[in-house]
Amino acid sequence: MRLFKKPQLQWIMAITGLFVALLACTYIYFFHIRNYGVSSRDGWYFEQEGYQKALELSYHNNRPMLLYFRRKACHICKKFEKDILNNRDFIRFTKNYLKVRYTIDLDRKQKLFSKKYNIRLQPAIFVQFQENSPLSTHLVLPMQQIWVARTTMESGNFMPLSAVTIKLSLKRITEIARRRAMLSHQSKTKNTQKFPIVTAIYSNK
């Protein structure tokens, strides 16, 4: 006994096909197209070109750089962007930073560049002034922990990650990075001032 006539069966198959296609499109939209990432509207620069631009501005304006390292297929990175980096309070807090999103596995050049930061886990957050030594927040996202320094990077402790602790971590390491940058600048200035004296000594011989 036939349950469905041929025209009815064709309609059922067509509706089923449309339903499956709709599910597939929904999956692709939410997991591959929809962008939960950070935006240039919130002051972000992107990849190597953005890093160079932020570095130039850091030299001109003496502003700190906030470097965010991620991978393309890193799902916890996307969640971190959605929950923390796109938080309106965090955006207000970091408005003075030159923020750069850097995708480590975008190409070979970026992979080689990121090696100097000795990144073990992604996502990773660093703060630096100009080209002075970058300082890490030692973010351990799988364990929801972040390093909160005291007066030096060596003193401090890990704390549960939250909107409050990430701001505190950034505040502390930015202060330390600023002090180090000032000391580096003073050292370079002193060395520059010595050169005319050396020249004069040699010219008298």
N, C-alpha and C positions, 0 to 999 in steps of 0.2 A: 504493500500500500504506500503510495507516495504522500508524504506529509505536506510538501509545498509544490505548487505549480512552478514552472520554469520562470515566469516573470517575477513571482514573489521571491524566489531564491536569488535572482539577480539583484533585486532591491535590497535584500538582507545582506548580501555580499558587498554591495556598494556602500551601504551604511556602515558596515563593519570596517571596511577599508578606510572610510573617511574618519572614523573614530580612532583607528590605529594611527593614521597620519596626523591627526590632531594631537594625540599623545606624544608622538615623536617630535613634532614641532614645539610643543610645550617644553619637553626635555631639553631640546637644543637651545631654546631661548633662555631658559633659566640657568643652564649649566655651561653654555658656551658663548652666547651672544650678550645677554644682559650684563652690564658692566657694574660691578659693585666696587670697582677700583677708585683710586684717588683721581682728582680732577685738577686741571690747570686753573680752574676758577677759584680753587682754594689755595693757590700759590705754589703748586707743584711743578717741578721741571722733570723731564724724562730722559732717561738713558744717558749715553756718553755726551751727546750734544747738550743736554740739559745740565749735566755735571759741569761742563766747561763754562757754561753761561753763569751758573751759580757760583763757581769758583771766581770768576771775574768780578761778580758783584760783591763777593765776600772781601776781595782785596780793596775794592773801591769804597765800600760802606762799612767794613769791619763787622759784618753780620755773621752769625754762626750758620754753618751748613748742617742740615739734618739729612742724613743719608739712609734711605730705606732700601735694603737689599731683599730681593724676592726671586722666585722661580716661576716660570710660566704655568706649570701644572701643579702648583702648590695650593691645595685647597684650604689649608689653615692660613695661608697668606691672604687669600681672598676674604676669609672670615675676619681676619685681623684688620684688614682695610675697612670692611663694612662696620665692624663693631667698635673699633678704636680710632683709626685714622680719619674716618668720616664722621666721627662724633663732633657735634658742633662746638662743644666745650674745648675739645682737643684742638680743633681748627683755630679757635680764638687764641688759645694758649700759644700756639706755634706760629702766629702771624708774623713774628719778627725773624723767623728762621727761613733760610733759603732751602726749601725742601726738594729733595731729588729722589725719585723712584728709579731704582736701577735693577733691571732684570738680568740676573747673572747668566742664564743660559740663552740669552737672545741670539748671541753669535760668539765666535771665538775671541774676538777683540774684547768684548765685555767680560768674558770668563777670565781672561788673562789679567785684566785690570782689577777685578774683584779679589784676585789671589792675595794682593798686598794687604787686604783687610783681614786675612786669616779667618774667614767665616766658616763656622762649623755647623751652624743651624740656620735655617731660614723660617720665618723672616728674621732679619737682623737690623738693628738701628744703631747708627753712629752719629757722633757730633764732632765737627772739626771747624777750626777757624783757618781760612785760606788753605795752605798746604801743610799746616802743622799736623802733628801726629793725631790721628782720629781716636776718639774714645768710644768704647762700646757700652751699651746699656746691658749687655750680657742677657738679652732676652731669651728665655727658654719657654717658648709658647706651648709646647706639648705638656709641660708641667705647670703652666700658668704662673711663671716666676719671672721676676726682673730684679736686676742689681740696683740697689739704692746706696750710692756712696755717701760718705760723710765729708771730710775735708780733703781726702785723697782717694784715688781709685782703689787703693789697697785696703782702705778701711771702709767698712760698710757691711751690708748683709742683703741676702735675697728676701724679697717680699712678694706676697701674692699679687699677681697682675690685676690691675684695675685702672679705671680712668684717673684715679688719684695718684696711684703709685708710679704710673708711667710719666706723669707730669713731674712728680718729685724726682724721679730718676733723671729725667732730662734737665731739670733745673740744676741739680747738683753737678752733673758731669759737664754742663755748659759753663758753670762757674770755674771748674777745674781746667777745662779746655781754654777758657779765656785767660786765666792766670798763666798757663803754659805758653800761650801765644804771645803774651806781653813779655815774658822772660826771654823767649826766642827773639823777639823784635829788639829788645834791649841788648842782647848779646850780639846780634848782627850789627847794630848801630855802633857799638864799641869797637868791633873789629874793623868797621869801615873808617872810623876816626883814626885808627892806628896807621893806616896806609900812607897818609901824607907825611907822617913823622919818619917812617921807614925810608921813604923816598928822599927826604931831606938829608938823612944820615948818609945814604949812599952817594948823594950828589956832592957832599963835602969831601969825599975821599978822592 
